[in-house]
Amino acid sequence: MEKNIQNDLGTRLRKRRKELRLTLKEVAETTGLTASFLSQVEHNKANLSLNSLRDISDALAVPVAYLMAEDIDDDLRSLQTVKKEDHQPRPVVNPVVTKDRRSKLVLPGSGVELELLVPSFQRKMALFKGRLEPGKEQIASRLREPTEEVIYVLSGELLVELKTGEYLVHQDESIFFEGYDLICMKNVSDEETSYLSIITPPVF
């Protein structure tokens, strides 16, 4: 079954905040949001914008995708085993991420939808399938370290704004850039635009 961040976001936020021993007031001071609003979010009684989600992920020192997805490696382990040199069996991780196993990020009103296409975020790269509604844009995340990224447009058109200029990427075209150079991406077509996003290391 697909995992939707809106269903368990509050639980993950609260868990991470308590791991860091932070109060709601301390997170509020860092993010510019109110403690009462953050409390509502933790109890799944309020919706977040993508920008607010980034602010909270920064305050909690985790990537946005940490709040988006559980590590499903354990769920994907098969019953198969292989033998190492010492003949001790070890589990084999199923490398296939089926459609019903994807973690999905959908924030109401943002016009942005992201699906994680790898079994775990604890890797050297991450792959997302993104969708943008017409006229909507996705502002770049504030990165904690340098990255390399590739965007491949599956359908529609994306206007990708980098520090070096604006680039229109059509269907079946791709664009490569350094993560720090990305400012935003906007759907400039009259239809939903879908794309693949590859980032390494996965600090989104």
PyMOL CGO cylinders between C-alpha atoms (Angstrom):
from pymol import cmd
from pymol.cgo import CYLINDER

trace = [
    CYLINDER, 0.00, 0.00, 0.00, 1.34, 3.47, -0.91, 0.3, 1, 1, 1, 1, 1, 1,
    CYLINDER, 1.34, 3.47, -0.91, 2.54, 5.51, 2.04, 0.3, 1, 1, 1, 1, 1, 1,
    CYLINDER, 2.54, 5.51, 2.04, 1.28, 9.10, 2.11, 0.3, 1, 1, 1, 1, 1, 1,
    CYLINDER, 1.28, 9.10, 2.11, 3.25, 11.56, 4.19, 0.3, 1, 1, 1, 1, 1, 1,
    CYLINDER, 3.25, 11.56, 4.19, 0.08, 13.39, 5.18, 0.3, 1, 1, 1, 1, 1, 1,
    CYLINDER, 0.08, 13.39, 5.18, -1.06, 10.33, 7.14, 0.3, 1, 1, 1, 1, 1, 1,
    CYLINDER, -1.06, 10.33, 7.14, 1.95, 9.94, 9.44, 0.3, 1, 1, 1, 1, 1, 1,
    CYLINDER, 1.95, 9.94, 9.44, 3.92, 13.18, 9.11, 0.3, 1, 1, 1, 1, 1, 1,
    CYLINDER, 3.92, 13.18, 9.11, 2.98, 14.32, 12.60, 0.3, 1, 1, 1, 1, 1, 1,
    CYLINDER, 2.98, 14.32, 12.60, 4.21, 11.09, 14.14, 0.3, 1, 1, 1, 1, 1, 1,
    CYLINDER, 4.21, 11.09, 14.14, 7.56, 11.32, 12.39, 0.3, 1, 1, 1, 1, 1, 1,
    CYLINDER, 7.56, 11.32, 12.39, 7.99, 15.00, 13.28, 0.3, 1, 1, 1, 1, 1, 1,
    CYLINDER, 7.99, 15.00, 13.28, 7.25, 14.36, 16.93, 0.3, 1, 1, 1, 1, 1, 1,
    CYLINDER, 7.25, 14.36, 16.93, 9.56, 11.34, 17.04, 0.3, 1, 1, 1, 1, 1, 1,
    CYLINDER, 9.56, 11.34, 17.04, 12.46, 13.27, 15.51, 0.3, 1, 1, 1, 1, 1, 1,
    CYLINDER, 12.46, 13.27, 15.51, 11.89, 16.33, 17.73, 0.3, 1, 1, 1, 1, 1, 1,
    CYLINDER, 11.89, 16.33, 17.73, 11.99, 14.16, 20.85, 0.3, 1, 1, 1, 1, 1, 1,
    CYLINDER, 11.99, 14.16, 20.85, 15.14, 12.41, 19.63, 0.3, 1, 1, 1, 1, 1, 1,
    CYLINDER, 15.14, 12.41, 19.63, 16.79, 15.84, 19.55, 0.3, 1, 1, 1, 1, 1, 1,
    CYLINDER, 16.79, 15.84, 19.55, 15.20, 16.76, 22.90, 0.3, 1, 1, 1, 1, 1, 1,
    CYLINDER, 15.20, 16.76, 22.90, 13.68, 19.91, 21.42, 0.3, 1, 1, 1, 1, 1, 1,
    CYLINDER, 13.68, 19.91, 21.42, 10.52, 21.58, 22.64, 0.3, 1, 1, 1, 1, 1, 1,
    CYLINDER, 10.52, 21.58, 22.64, 7.80, 22.83, 20.32, 0.3, 1, 1, 1, 1, 1, 1,
    CYLINDER, 7.80, 22.83, 20.32, 8.77, 26.35, 21.32, 0.3, 1, 1, 1, 1, 1, 1,
    CYLINDER, 8.77, 26.35, 21.32, 12.40, 25.79, 20.30, 0.3, 1, 1, 1, 1, 1, 1,
    CYLINDER, 12.40, 25.79, 20.30, 11.39, 24.43, 16.90, 0.3, 1, 1, 1, 1, 1, 1,
    CYLINDER, 11.39, 24.43, 16.90, 8.95, 27.32, 16.49, 0.3, 1, 1, 1, 1, 1, 1,
    CYLINDER, 8.95, 27.32, 16.49, 11.69, 29.86, 17.17, 0.3, 1, 1, 1, 1, 1, 1,
    CYLINDER, 11.69, 29.86, 17.17, 13.93, 28.25, 14.55, 0.3, 1, 1, 1, 1, 1, 1,
    CYLINDER, 13.93, 28.25, 14.55, 11.28, 27.91, 11.85, 0.3, 1, 1, 1, 1, 1, 1,
    CYLINDER, 11.28, 27.91, 11.85, 9.25, 31.08, 12.37, 0.3, 1, 1, 1, 1, 1, 1,
    CYLINDER, 9.25, 31.08, 12.37, 6.13, 28.96, 12.83, 0.3, 1, 1, 1, 1, 1, 1,
    CYLINDER, 6.13, 28.96, 12.83, 4.07, 29.01, 16.01, 0.3, 1, 1, 1, 1, 1, 1,
    CYLINDER, 4.07, 29.01, 16.01, 4.25, 26.31, 18.66, 0.3, 1, 1, 1, 1, 1, 1,
    CYLINDER, 4.25, 26.31, 18.66, 0.48, 25.86, 18.52, 0.3, 1, 1, 1, 1, 1, 1,
    CYLINDER, 0.48, 25.86, 18.52, 0.60, 25.30, 14.75, 0.3, 1, 1, 1, 1, 1, 1,
    CYLINDER, 0.60, 25.30, 14.75, 3.44, 22.79, 15.12, 0.3, 1, 1, 1, 1, 1, 1,
    CYLINDER, 3.44, 22.79, 15.12, 1.43, 20.97, 17.77, 0.3, 1, 1, 1, 1, 1, 1,
    CYLINDER, 1.43, 20.97, 17.77, -1.50, 20.72, 15.34, 0.3, 1, 1, 1, 1, 1, 1,
    CYLINDER, -1.50, 20.72, 15.34, 0.85, 19.36, 12.66, 0.3, 1, 1, 1, 1, 1, 1,
    CYLINDER, 0.85, 19.36, 12.66, 2.21, 16.74, 15.05, 0.3, 1, 1, 1, 1, 1, 1,
    CYLINDER, 2.21, 16.74, 15.05, -1.35, 15.61, 15.75, 0.3, 1, 1, 1, 1, 1, 1,
    CYLINDER, -1.35, 15.61, 15.75, -2.18, 15.60, 12.01, 0.3, 1, 1, 1, 1, 1, 1,
    CYLINDER, -2.18, 15.60, 12.01, -4.72, 18.41, 12.43, 0.3, 1, 1, 1, 1, 1, 1,
    CYLINDER, -4.72, 18.41, 12.43, -3.01, 20.94, 10.14, 0.3, 1, 1, 1, 1, 1, 1,
    CYLINDER, -3.01, 20.94, 10.14, -1.50, 20.86, 6.66, 0.3, 1, 1, 1, 1, 1, 1,
    CYLINDER, -1.50, 20.86, 6.66, 2.00, 22.02, 5.76, 0.3, 1, 1, 1, 1, 1, 1,
    CYLINDER, 2.00, 22.02, 5.76, 3.26, 23.85, 2.70, 0.3, 1, 1, 1, 1, 1, 1,
    CYLINDER, 3.26, 23.85, 2.70, 6.40, 22.52, 1.03, 0.3, 1, 1, 1, 1, 1, 1,
    CYLINDER, 6.40, 22.52, 1.03, 8.34, 25.57, 2.22, 0.3, 1, 1, 1, 1, 1, 1,
    CYLINDER, 8.34, 25.57, 2.22, 7.24, 25.04, 5.83, 0.3, 1, 1, 1, 1, 1, 1,
    CYLINDER, 7.24, 25.04, 5.83, 8.17, 21.37, 5.57, 0.3, 1, 1, 1, 1, 1, 1,
    CYLINDER, 8.17, 21.37, 5.57, 11.67, 22.39, 4.46, 0.3, 1, 1, 1, 1, 1, 1,
    CYLINDER, 11.67, 22.39, 4.46, 11.96, 24.82, 7.38, 0.3, 1, 1, 1, 1, 1, 1,
    CYLINDER, 11.96, 24.82, 7.38, 10.99, 22.10, 9.84, 0.3, 1, 1, 1, 1, 1, 1,
    CYLINDER, 10.99, 22.10, 9.84, 13.34, 19.54, 8.26, 0.3, 1, 1, 1, 1, 1, 1,
    CYLINDER, 13.34, 19.54, 8.26, 16.17, 22.07, 8.61, 0.3, 1, 1, 1, 1, 1, 1,
    CYLINDER, 16.17, 22.07, 8.61, 15.30, 22.66, 12.26, 0.3, 1, 1, 1, 1, 1, 1,
    CYLINDER, 15.30, 22.66, 12.26, 15.28, 18.91, 12.88, 0.3, 1, 1, 1, 1, 1, 1,
    CYLINDER, 15.28, 18.91, 12.88, 18.51, 18.40, 10.89, 0.3, 1, 1, 1, 1, 1, 1,
    CYLINDER, 18.51, 18.40, 10.89, 17.07, 15.84, 8.49, 0.3, 1, 1, 1, 1, 1, 1,
    CYLINDER, 17.07, 15.84, 8.49, 16.34, 15.84, 4.75, 0.3, 1, 1, 1, 1, 1, 1,
    CYLINDER, 16.34, 15.84, 4.75, 12.75, 16.35, 3.61, 0.3, 1, 1, 1, 1, 1, 1,
    CYLINDER, 12.75, 16.35, 3.61, 12.77, 12.77, 2.35, 0.3, 1, 1, 1, 1, 1, 1,
    CYLINDER, 12.77, 12.77, 2.35, 13.44, 11.52, 5.89, 0.3, 1, 1, 1, 1, 1, 1,
    CYLINDER, 13.44, 11.52, 5.89, 10.01, 12.85, 6.80, 0.3, 1, 1, 1, 1, 1, 1,
    CYLINDER, 10.01, 12.85, 6.80, 8.60, 11.41, 3.62, 0.3, 1, 1, 1, 1, 1, 1,
    CYLINDER, 8.60, 11.41, 3.62, 9.54, 7.75, 3.83, 0.3, 1, 1, 1, 1, 1, 1,
    CYLINDER, 9.54, 7.75, 3.83, 10.27, 4.93, 6.18, 0.3, 1, 1, 1, 1, 1, 1,
    CYLINDER, 10.27, 4.93, 6.18, 13.26, 2.78, 5.33, 0.3, 1, 1, 1, 1, 1, 1,
    CYLINDER, 13.26, 2.78, 5.33, 11.50, -0.16, 3.69, 0.3, 1, 1, 1, 1, 1, 1,
    CYLINDER, 11.50, -0.16, 3.69, 14.57, -2.33, 3.20, 0.3, 1, 1, 1, 1, 1, 1,
    CYLINDER, 14.57, -2.33, 3.20, 13.36, -4.69, 5.91, 0.3, 1, 1, 1, 1, 1, 1,
    CYLINDER, 13.36, -4.69, 5.91, 9.93, -4.91, 4.28, 0.3, 1, 1, 1, 1, 1, 1,
    CYLINDER, 9.93, -4.91, 4.28, 11.51, -5.82, 0.95, 0.3, 1, 1, 1, 1, 1, 1,
    CYLINDER, 11.51, -5.82, 0.95, 13.73, -8.59, 2.21, 0.3, 1, 1, 1, 1, 1, 1,
    CYLINDER, 13.73, -8.59, 2.21, 12.94, -11.88, 0.55, 0.3, 1, 1, 1, 1, 1, 1,
    CYLINDER, 12.94, -11.88, 0.55, 13.13, -15.29, 2.16, 0.3, 1, 1, 1, 1, 1, 1,
    CYLINDER, 13.13, -15.29, 2.16, 16.08, -16.11, -0.03, 0.3, 1, 1, 1, 1, 1, 1,
    CYLINDER, 16.08, -16.11, -0.03, 19.58, -16.29, 1.38, 0.3, 1, 1, 1, 1, 1, 1,
    CYLINDER, 19.58, -16.29, 1.38, 23.00, -16.37, -0.13, 0.3, 1, 1, 1, 1, 1, 1,
    CYLINDER, 23.00, -16.37, -0.13, 26.14, -17.83, 1.38, 0.3, 1, 1, 1, 1, 1, 1,
    CYLINDER, 26.14, -17.83, 1.38, 29.15, -15.73, 2.17, 0.3, 1, 1, 1, 1, 1, 1,
    CYLINDER, 29.15, -15.73, 2.17, 32.68, -17.11, 2.17, 0.3, 1, 1, 1, 1, 1, 1,
    CYLINDER, 32.68, -17.11, 2.17, 32.22, -18.32, 5.72, 0.3, 1, 1, 1, 1, 1, 1,
    CYLINDER, 32.22, -18.32, 5.72, 29.07, -20.16, 4.58, 0.3, 1, 1, 1, 1, 1, 1,
    CYLINDER, 29.07, -20.16, 4.58, 26.84, -18.15, 6.90, 0.3, 1, 1, 1, 1, 1, 1,
    CYLINDER, 26.84, -18.15, 6.90, 23.50, -17.31, 5.25, 0.3, 1, 1, 1, 1, 1, 1,
    CYLINDER, 23.50, -17.31, 5.25, 22.49, -13.66, 4.92, 0.3, 1, 1, 1, 1, 1, 1,
    CYLINDER, 22.49, -13.66, 4.92, 19.22, -12.13, 3.71, 0.3, 1, 1, 1, 1, 1, 1,
    CYLINDER, 19.22, -12.13, 3.71, 18.84, -10.81, 0.19, 0.3, 1, 1, 1, 1, 1, 1,
    CYLINDER, 18.84, -10.81, 0.19, 17.15, -7.48, -0.36, 0.3, 1, 1, 1, 1, 1, 1,
    CYLINDER, 17.15, -7.48, -0.36, 14.63, -7.45, -3.19, 0.3, 1, 1, 1, 1, 1, 1,
    CYLINDER, 14.63, -7.45, -3.19, 15.85, -4.64, -5.53, 0.3, 1, 1, 1, 1, 1, 1,
    CYLINDER, 15.85, -4.64, -5.53, 12.40, -4.17, -7.07, 0.3, 1, 1, 1, 1, 1, 1,
    CYLINDER, 12.40, -4.17, -7.07, 10.27, -1.30, -5.72, 0.3, 1, 1, 1, 1, 1, 1,
    CYLINDER, 10.27, -1.30, -5.72, 6.75, -2.04, -6.88, 0.3, 1, 1, 1, 1, 1, 1,
    CYLINDER, 6.75, -2.04, -6.88, 4.15, 0.67, -7.31, 0.3, 1, 1, 1, 1, 1, 1,
    CYLINDER, 4.15, 0.67, -7.31, 2.32, -0.29, -4.14, 0.3, 1, 1, 1, 1, 1, 1,
    CYLINDER, 2.32, -0.29, -4.14, 5.53, -0.02, -2.05, 0.3, 1, 1, 1, 1, 1, 1,
    CYLINDER, 5.53, -0.02, -2.05, 6.42, 3.55, -2.97, 0.3, 1, 1, 1, 1, 1, 1,
    CYLINDER, 6.42, 3.55, -2.97, 6.45, 6.28, -0.36, 0.3, 1, 1, 1, 1, 1, 1,
    CYLINDER, 6.45, 6.28, -0.36, 4.60, 9.33, -1.60, 0.3, 1, 1, 1, 1, 1, 1,
    CYLINDER, 4.60, 9.33, -1.60, 4.78, 13.01, -0.66, 0.3, 1, 1, 1, 1, 1, 1,
    CYLINDER, 4.78, 13.01, -0.66, 1.60, 14.96, -1.38, 0.3, 1, 1, 1, 1, 1, 1,
    CYLINDER, 1.60, 14.96, -1.38, 1.07, 18.34, 0.26, 0.3, 1, 1, 1, 1, 1, 1,
    CYLINDER, 1.07, 18.34, 0.26, -2.39, 19.89, -0.27, 0.3, 1, 1, 1, 1, 1, 1,
    CYLINDER, -2.39, 19.89, -0.27, -2.33, 23.11, -2.25, 0.3, 1, 1, 1, 1, 1, 1,
    CYLINDER, -2.33, 23.11, -2.25, 1.31, 22.82, -3.31, 0.3, 1, 1, 1, 1, 1, 1,
    CYLINDER, 1.31, 22.82, -3.31, 0.65, 21.24, -6.70, 0.3, 1, 1, 1, 1, 1, 1,
    CYLINDER, 0.65, 21.24, -6.70, 3.68, 19.02, -6.06, 0.3, 1, 1, 1, 1, 1, 1,
    CYLINDER, 3.68, 19.02, -6.06, 3.71, 15.25, -5.76, 0.3, 1, 1, 1, 1, 1, 1,
    CYLINDER, 3.71, 15.25, -5.76, 6.83, 13.14, -5.25, 0.3, 1, 1, 1, 1, 1, 1,
    CYLINDER, 6.83, 13.14, -5.25, 7.25, 9.36, -5.15, 0.3, 1, 1, 1, 1, 1, 1,
    CYLINDER, 7.25, 9.36, -5.15, 10.39, 7.66, -3.89, 0.3, 1, 1, 1, 1, 1, 1,
    CYLINDER, 10.39, 7.66, -3.89, 11.54, 5.02, -6.38, 0.3, 1, 1, 1, 1, 1, 1,
    CYLINDER, 11.54, 5.02, -6.38, 14.33, 3.45, -4.32, 0.3, 1, 1, 1, 1, 1, 1,
    CYLINDER, 14.33, 3.45, -4.32, 13.83, 1.04, -1.40, 0.3, 1, 1, 1, 1, 1, 1,
    CYLINDER, 13.83, 1.04, -1.40, 15.76, 3.14, 1.09, 0.3, 1, 1, 1, 1, 1, 1,
    CYLINDER, 15.76, 3.14, 1.09, 16.96, 6.69, 1.54, 0.3, 1, 1, 1, 1, 1, 1,
    CYLINDER, 16.96, 6.69, 1.54, 20.15, 5.42, 3.17, 0.3, 1, 1, 1, 1, 1, 1,
    CYLINDER, 20.15, 5.42, 3.17, 21.97, 5.11, -0.15, 0.3, 1, 1, 1, 1, 1, 1,
    CYLINDER, 21.97, 5.11, -0.15, 24.44, 7.08, -2.26, 0.3, 1, 1, 1, 1, 1, 1,
    CYLINDER, 24.44, 7.08, -2.26, 21.71, 8.36, -4.56, 0.3, 1, 1, 1, 1, 1, 1,
    CYLINDER, 21.71, 8.36, -4.56, 17.96, 8.86, -4.58, 0.3, 1, 1, 1, 1, 1, 1,
    CYLINDER, 17.96, 8.86, -4.58, 15.44, 8.64, -7.40, 0.3, 1, 1, 1, 1, 1, 1,
    CYLINDER, 15.44, 8.64, -7.40, 12.09, 10.42, -7.34, 0.3, 1, 1, 1, 1, 1, 1,
    CYLINDER, 12.09, 10.42, -7.34, 9.18, 10.57, -9.73, 0.3, 1, 1, 1, 1, 1, 1,
    CYLINDER, 9.18, 10.57, -9.73, 7.68, 14.05, -9.58, 0.3, 1, 1, 1, 1, 1, 1,
    CYLINDER, 7.68, 14.05, -9.58, 4.47, 15.64, -10.80, 0.3, 1, 1, 1, 1, 1, 1,
    CYLINDER, 4.47, 15.64, -10.80, 3.71, 19.34, -11.07, 0.3, 1, 1, 1, 1, 1, 1,
    CYLINDER, 3.71, 19.34, -11.07, 0.30, 20.79, -11.80, 0.3, 1, 1, 1, 1, 1, 1,
    CYLINDER, 0.30, 20.79, -11.80, 0.05, 23.50, -14.52, 0.3, 1, 1, 1, 1, 1, 1,
    CYLINDER, 0.05, 23.50, -14.52, 1.42, 26.83, -13.34, 0.3, 1, 1, 1, 1, 1, 1,
    CYLINDER, 1.42, 26.83, -13.34, 2.88, 25.39, -10.12, 0.3, 1, 1, 1, 1, 1, 1,
    CYLINDER, 2.88, 25.39, -10.12, 6.52, 25.59, -9.14, 0.3, 1, 1, 1, 1, 1, 1,
    CYLINDER, 6.52, 25.59, -9.14, 8.86, 23.74, -6.84, 0.3, 1, 1, 1, 1, 1, 1,
    CYLINDER, 8.86, 23.74, -6.84, 11.37, 25.90, -4.99, 0.3, 1, 1, 1, 1, 1, 1,
    CYLINDER, 11.37, 25.90, -4.99, 14.81, 24.37, -4.49, 0.3, 1, 1, 1, 1, 1, 1,
    CYLINDER, 14.81, 24.37, -4.49, 15.68, 22.95, -1.10, 0.3, 1, 1, 1, 1, 1, 1,
    CYLINDER, 15.68, 22.95, -1.10, 18.43, 24.45, 0.98, 0.3, 1, 1, 1, 1, 1, 1,
    CYLINDER, 18.43, 24.45, 0.98, 21.17, 21.85, 0.68, 0.3, 1, 1, 1, 1, 1, 1,
    CYLINDER, 21.17, 21.85, 0.68, 23.57, 20.86, 3.44, 0.3, 1, 1, 1, 1, 1, 1,
    CYLINDER, 23.57, 20.86, 3.44, 26.25, 19.64, 1.04, 0.3, 1, 1, 1, 1, 1, 1,
    CYLINDER, 26.25, 19.64, 1.04, 27.07, 19.73, -2.69, 0.3, 1, 1, 1, 1, 1, 1,
    CYLINDER, 27.07, 19.73, -2.69, 25.05, 17.46, -4.95, 0.3, 1, 1, 1, 1, 1, 1,
    CYLINDER, 25.05, 17.46, -4.95, 24.76, 16.50, -8.59, 0.3, 1, 1, 1, 1, 1, 1,
    CYLINDER, 24.76, 16.50, -8.59, 21.28, 16.20, -10.06, 0.3, 1, 1, 1, 1, 1, 1,
    CYLINDER, 21.28, 16.20, -10.06, 19.56, 15.11, -13.25, 0.3, 1, 1, 1, 1, 1, 1,
    CYLINDER, 19.56, 15.11, -13.25, 15.97, 15.94, -14.23, 0.3, 1, 1, 1, 1, 1, 1,
    CYLINDER, 15.97, 15.94, -14.23, 14.38, 13.93, -17.04, 0.3, 1, 1, 1, 1, 1, 1,
    CYLINDER, 14.38, 13.93, -17.04, 10.97, 15.11, -18.28, 0.3, 1, 1, 1, 1, 1, 1,
    CYLINDER, 10.97, 15.11, -18.28, 8.51, 12.31, -18.93, 0.3, 1, 1, 1, 1, 1, 1,
    CYLINDER, 8.51, 12.31, -18.93, 5.62, 14.53, -20.08, 0.3, 1, 1, 1, 1, 1, 1,
    CYLINDER, 5.62, 14.53, -20.08, 4.85, 18.23, -20.32, 0.3, 1, 1, 1, 1, 1, 1,
    CYLINDER, 4.85, 18.23, -20.32, 7.49, 20.95, -19.98, 0.3, 1, 1, 1, 1, 1, 1,
    CYLINDER, 7.49, 20.95, -19.98, 9.63, 22.23, -17.12, 0.3, 1, 1, 1, 1, 1, 1,
    CYLINDER, 9.63, 22.23, -17.12, 11.21, 25.66, -16.86, 0.3, 1, 1, 1, 1, 1, 1,
    CYLINDER, 11.21, 25.66, -16.86, 14.30, 25.04, -14.75, 0.3, 1, 1, 1, 1, 1, 1,
    CYLINDER, 14.30, 25.04, -14.75, 15.84, 28.16, -13.25, 0.3, 1, 1, 1, 1, 1, 1,
    CYLINDER, 15.84, 28.16, -13.25, 19.51, 27.85, -12.34, 0.3, 1, 1, 1, 1, 1, 1,
    CYLINDER, 19.51, 27.85, -12.34, 21.96, 30.49, -11.19, 0.3, 1, 1, 1, 1, 1, 1,
    CYLINDER, 21.96, 30.49, -11.19, 23.31, 30.42, -14.74, 0.3, 1, 1, 1, 1, 1, 1,
    CYLINDER, 23.31, 30.42, -14.74, 19.94, 31.15, -16.35, 0.3, 1, 1, 1, 1, 1, 1,
    CYLINDER, 19.94, 31.15, -16.35, 16.57, 29.64, -17.28, 0.3, 1, 1, 1, 1, 1, 1,
    CYLINDER, 16.57, 29.64, -17.28, 16.28, 26.46, -19.33, 0.3, 1, 1, 1, 1, 1, 1,
    CYLINDER, 16.28, 26.46, -19.33, 13.14, 25.01, -20.91, 0.3, 1, 1, 1, 1, 1, 1,
    CYLINDER, 13.14, 25.01, -20.91, 13.17, 21.21, -20.76, 0.3, 1, 1, 1, 1, 1, 1,
    CYLINDER, 13.17, 21.21, -20.76, 10.71, 19.42, -23.03, 0.3, 1, 1, 1, 1, 1, 1,
    CYLINDER, 10.71, 19.42, -23.03, 9.38, 15.88, -22.97, 0.3, 1, 1, 1, 1, 1, 1,
    CYLINDER, 9.38, 15.88, -22.97, 12.13, 13.27, -23.46, 0.3, 1, 1, 1, 1, 1, 1,
    CYLINDER, 12.13, 13.27, -23.46, 14.84, 15.83, -22.60, 0.3, 1, 1, 1, 1, 1, 1,
    CYLINDER, 14.84, 15.83, -22.60, 17.05, 16.03, -19.53, 0.3, 1, 1, 1, 1, 1, 1,
    CYLINDER, 17.05, 16.03, -19.53, 19.10, 18.61, -17.67, 0.3, 1, 1, 1, 1, 1, 1,
    CYLINDER, 19.10, 18.61, -17.67, 22.16, 18.10, -15.45, 0.3, 1, 1, 1, 1, 1, 1,
    CYLINDER, 22.16, 18.10, -15.45, 23.21, 20.61, -12.79, 0.3, 1, 1, 1, 1, 1, 1,
    CYLINDER, 23.21, 20.61, -12.79, 24.96, 21.10, -9.48, 0.3, 1, 1, 1, 1, 1, 1,
    CYLINDER, 24.96, 21.10, -9.48, 22.45, 21.15, -6.63, 0.3, 1, 1, 1, 1, 1, 1,
    CYLINDER, 22.45, 21.15, -6.63, 23.53, 24.55, -5.33, 0.3, 1, 1, 1, 1, 1, 1,
    CYLINDER, 23.53, 24.55, -5.33, 22.71, 26.08, -8.74, 0.3, 1, 1, 1, 1, 1, 1,
    CYLINDER, 22.71, 26.08, -8.74, 19.02, 25.15, -8.69, 0.3, 1, 1, 1, 1, 1, 1,
    CYLINDER, 19.02, 25.15, -8.69, 16.61, 27.96, -7.84, 0.3, 1, 1, 1, 1, 1, 1,
    CYLINDER, 16.61, 27.96, -7.84, 13.24, 26.51, -8.85, 0.3, 1, 1, 1, 1, 1, 1,
    CYLINDER, 13.24, 26.51, -8.85, 11.34, 24.40, -11.39, 0.3, 1, 1, 1, 1, 1, 1,
    CYLINDER, 11.34, 24.40, -11.39, 8.01, 25.48, -12.87, 0.3, 1, 1, 1, 1, 1, 1,
    CYLINDER, 8.01, 25.48, -12.87, 5.43, 23.71, -15.00, 0.3, 1, 1, 1, 1, 1, 1,
    CYLINDER, 5.43, 23.71, -15.00, 4.89, 26.07, -17.93, 0.3, 1, 1, 1, 1, 1, 1,
    CYLINDER, 4.89, 26.07, -17.93, 2.65, 23.71, -19.93, 0.3, 1, 1, 1, 1, 1, 1,
    CYLINDER, 2.65, 23.71, -19.93, -1.16, 23.48, -19.89, 0.3, 1, 1, 1, 1, 1, 1,
    CYLINDER, -1.16, 23.48, -19.89, -1.05, 19.92, -18.59, 0.3, 1, 1, 1, 1, 1, 1,
    CYLINDER, -1.05, 19.92, -18.59, 0.45, 18.08, -15.67, 0.3, 1, 1, 1, 1, 1, 1,
    CYLINDER, 0.45, 18.08, -15.67, 4.20, 17.68, -16.02, 0.3, 1, 1, 1, 1, 1, 1,
    CYLINDER, 4.20, 17.68, -16.02, 5.87, 14.51, -14.78, 0.3, 1, 1, 1, 1, 1, 1,
    CYLINDER, 5.87, 14.51, -14.78, 9.59, 13.95, -14.43, 0.3, 1, 1, 1, 1, 1, 1,
    CYLINDER, 9.59, 13.95, -14.43, 12.30, 11.81, -12.89, 0.3, 1, 1, 1, 1, 1, 1,
    CYLINDER, 12.30, 11.81, -12.89, 14.76, 13.38, -10.48, 0.3, 1, 1, 1, 1, 1, 1,
    CYLINDER, 14.76, 13.38, -10.48, 18.06, 11.74, -9.57, 0.3, 1, 1, 1, 1, 1, 1,
    CYLINDER, 18.06, 11.74, -9.57, 20.19, 13.27, -6.81, 0.3, 1, 1, 1, 1, 1, 1,
    CYLINDER, 20.19, 13.27, -6.81, 23.49, 12.19, -5.31, 0.3, 1, 1, 1, 1, 1, 1,
    CYLINDER, 23.49, 12.19, -5.31, 24.17, 12.24, -2.46, 0.3, 1, 1, 1, 1, 1, 1,
    CYLINDER, 24.17, 12.24, -2.46, 20.49, 12.13, -1.37, 0.3, 1, 1, 1, 1, 1, 1,
    CYLINDER, 20.49, 12.13, -1.37, 20.30, 15.24, 0.82, 0.3, 1, 1, 1, 1, 1, 1,
    CYLINDER, 20.30, 15.24, 0.82, 16.91, 16.47, -0.46, 0.3, 1, 1, 1, 1, 1, 1,
]
cmd.load_cgo(trace, "trace")
